[in-house]
Amino acid sequence: MEALYLLIPLSIIIVFIAIWVFFRASDTGQFDDLVGPGMRILQDDDRPQVGESSDKTASEISKKD
């Protein structure tokens, strides 16, 4: 029973600290964009851009031979 005198105030303090941390993170913009990073992974373009490819094409290789 005497442990409750310590545990109840300690648990209340921990809850208020957790709420404070959540609102602090929310105010600083931690949770602004939850969808964007996930969508960028799905929309990744693996094709090389024009002029940026360093690989030789088959026609370039055959011209040398």
C-alpha positions in Angstrom: 0.0 0.0 0.0 2.8 2.4 0.8 4.3 1.8 -2.7 1.2 3.4 -4.2 2.2 6.7 -2.5 5.3 6.7 -4.7 3.9 5.0 -7.8 0.8 7.1 -8.4 2.6 10.5 -8.4 5.5 9.1 -10.4 3.1 7.7 -13.1 1.2 11.1 -13.2 4.5 12.9 -13.8 5.6 10.4 -16.5 2.2 10.9 -18.3 2.6 14.7 -18.2 6.1 14.5 -19.5 4.9 12.2 -22.4 2.2 14.7 -23.2 4.6 17.6 -23.2 7.1 15.7 -25.4 4.3 15.0 -27.9 3.0 18.6 -28.1 6.6 19.9 -28.3 7.3 17.6 -31.3 3.9 18.5 -32.9 4.7 22.3 -32.6 8.2 21.9 -34.1 6.7 20.2 -37.3 7.7 16.6 -36.5 4.4 15.3 -37.8 3.8 17.6 -40.8 4.1 15.2 -43.7 3.6 11.6 -43.0 2.6 10.6 -46.5 5.2 12.3 -48.7 8.3 10.2 -47.8 6.4 7.0 -48.4 5.1 8.2 -51.8 8.6 9.3 -52.9 9.8 5.7 -52.5 7.0 4.4 -54.6 7.5 7.0 -57.3 11.2 6.5 -57.6 12.3 6.8 -61.3 15.1 4.3 -62.0 15.5 5.3 -65.6 18.6 7.4 -66.3 18.0 10.9 -67.5 18.9 12.0 -71.0 22.6 12.9 -71.2 23.4 11.5 -67.8 24.0 7.9 -68.8 27.6 6.8 -68.7 26.8 3.4 -70.0 27.5 2.7 -73.7 24.7 1.6 -75.9 24.9 -1.3 -78.2 25.2 0.9 -81.3 28.2 2.8 -79.7 30.0 -0.5 -79.0 29.4 -1.8 -82.5 30.7 1.4 -84.1 34.1 0.9 -82.5 34.5 -2.7 -83.9 
